[in-house]
Amino acid sequence: MATKTKLTPKQKLKVITPRLKRGDFANLSRITGYDPSHVRRVLIGESNPNVSIVNEAYKRIGRRKTSTAK
């Protein structure tokens, strides 16, 4: 029986990034209390992963389907 392991913040970012939608940075900044520009830098990988931002984003965005271009 395989055991589940927790995802690292970098693994969570790989799941979150293709699922981002318009307004997600503003909503996450309102929830976490961080500046929207900081939230954006963290989620697109320009800044070191802030665990509270990544966890909140994963909780809210992680289950979405990825958007595919048709």
PECORJO-V138010 format. One record per residue. N is the residue number from 1. RES is the residue in three letters. SS is DSSP state (@ for helix, = for strand, . for the rest). NEAR is the number of other ideal C-beta (glycine too) atoms within 10 Angstrom. Layout:
# PECORJO-V138010
N_RES_SS_NEAR ; N_RES_SS_NEAR
This chain:
# PECORJO-V138010
1_MET_._2 ; 2_ALA_._4 ; 3_THR_._4 ; 4_LYS_._5 ; 5_THR_._7 ; 6_LYS_._6 ; 7_LEU_._15 ; 8_THR_._12 ; 9_PRO_@_16 ; 10_LYS_@_11 ; 11_GLN_@_14 ; 12_LYS_@_20 ; 13_LEU_@_19 ; 14_LYS_@_11 ; 15_VAL_@_17 ; 16_ILE_@_20 ; 17_THR_@_14 ; 18_PRO_._12 ; 19_ARG_._17 ; 20_LEU_._17 ; 21_LYS_._10 ; 22_ARG_._6 ; 23_GLY_._8 ; 24_ASP_@_19 ; 25_PHE_@_23 ; 26_ALA_@_12 ; 27_ASN_@_16 ; 28_LEU_@_24 ; 29_SER_@_17 ; 30_ARG_@_11 ; 31_ILE_@_15 ; 32_THR_@_18 ; 33_GLY_._10 ; 34_TYR_._19 ; 35_ASP_._11 ; 36_PRO_@_14 ; 37_SER_@_11 ; 38_HIS_@_16 ; 39_VAL_@_25 ; 40_ARG_@_19 ; 41_ARG_@_17 ; 42_VAL_@_24 ; 43_LEU_@_22 ; 44_ILE_._13 ; 45_GLY_._12 ; 46_GLU_._9 ; 47_SER_._14 ; 48_ASN_._10 ; 49_PRO_._16 ; 50_ASN_._18 ; 51_VAL_@_12 ; 52_SER_@_13 ; 53_ILE_@_25 ; 54_VAL_@_23 ; 55_ASN_@_16 ; 56_GLU_@_17 ; 57_ALA_@_27 ; 58_TYR_@_18 ; 59_LYS_@_11 ; 60_ARG_@_15 ; 61_ILE_@_20 ; 62_GLY_._13 ; 63_ARG_._9 ; 64_ARG_._14 ; 65_LYS_._7 ; 66_THR_._8 ; 67_SER_._10 ; 68_THR_._6 ; 69_ALA_._3 ; 70_LYS_._3
